[in-house]
Amino acid sequence: MKKYTGKTLNDVLNAAAKEKGVSVEELTYFVTEEKQGFLGIGASVTAEVYASCDIKEFLFNYIGEFFTGLNQDVEIEIFDEDGGYRIMLNAENNAVIIGKNGQTLQALNTVVRGAVNSAFRKRFSIMIDINHYKEERYEKVKSIAGRIAKTVQRTKVDASLDPMPNDERKVIHQYLADWPYIKTESEGEGSRRHLKIMYDRTKTPNKK
């Protein structure tokens, strides 16, 4: 993050906003130093300031350098999405980057998310997809979960899904949230963490 110094915090934010071409309301900042001065003379404020454009630039450069290190060309598109960022990649060998059952892609998501969160000292929702693999994967896991949930509704017998990453479990949690007689919970630790679909007699069609 770039540091800005001014006589007051307002001066700092106005200067940063003007340079980035955004409004002050779009900025996030951390004050790193304040000098009171003597009788107001020599007072100053220094702050680290960033906007969404800085995060996108960081993501673009970080991912670009990552693939440059692998000697691979990659197309990168970054979109604002629900307070976070969706990153669409298209590389020379998408299958290799996705990996078996999406494990390599999931690891890439974890690394990039950790890097941007550390750089900007804030937790961001970051989702990296390759040639729409994740979108198709989400539809697939929702379809599987839906079939199993219908079986649980009919038999009243709980069922556990195979271990899956957090983002896929979250998709299923949201998908089944309003289903009558169905509730979901995540169980297990680490790579064995999975989702359980359970019968809930209290969750009638008129209750959510």
Secondary structure as GFF3:
##gff-version 3
##sequence-region A 1 208
A	DSSP	beta_strand	2	6	.	.	.	ID=ss1
A	DSSP	alpha_helix	9	20	.	.	.	ID=ss2
A	DSSP	three_ten_helix	24	26	.	.	.	ID=ss3
A	DSSP	beta_strand	28	35	.	.	.	ID=ss4
A	DSSP	beta_strand	44	50	.	.	.	ID=ss5
A	DSSP	alpha_helix	52	69	.	.	.	ID=ss6
A	DSSP	beta_strand	74	81	.	.	.	ID=ss7
A	DSSP	beta_strand	84	91	.	.	.	ID=ss8
A	DSSP	alpha_helix	94	98	.	.	.	ID=ss9
A	DSSP	three_ten_helix	100	102	.	.	.	ID=ss10
A	DSSP	alpha_helix	103	120	.	.	.	ID=ss11
A	DSSP	beta_strand	126	130	.	.	.	ID=ss12
A	DSSP	alpha_helix	133	155	.	.	.	ID=ss13
A	DSSP	beta_strand	159	160	.	.	.	ID=ss14
A	DSSP	alpha_helix	166	176	.	.	.	ID=ss15
A	DSSP	beta_strand	182	187	.	.	.	ID=ss16
A	DSSP	three_ten_helix	190	192	.	.	.	ID=ss17
A	DSSP	beta_strand	194	199	.	.	.	ID=ss18
###
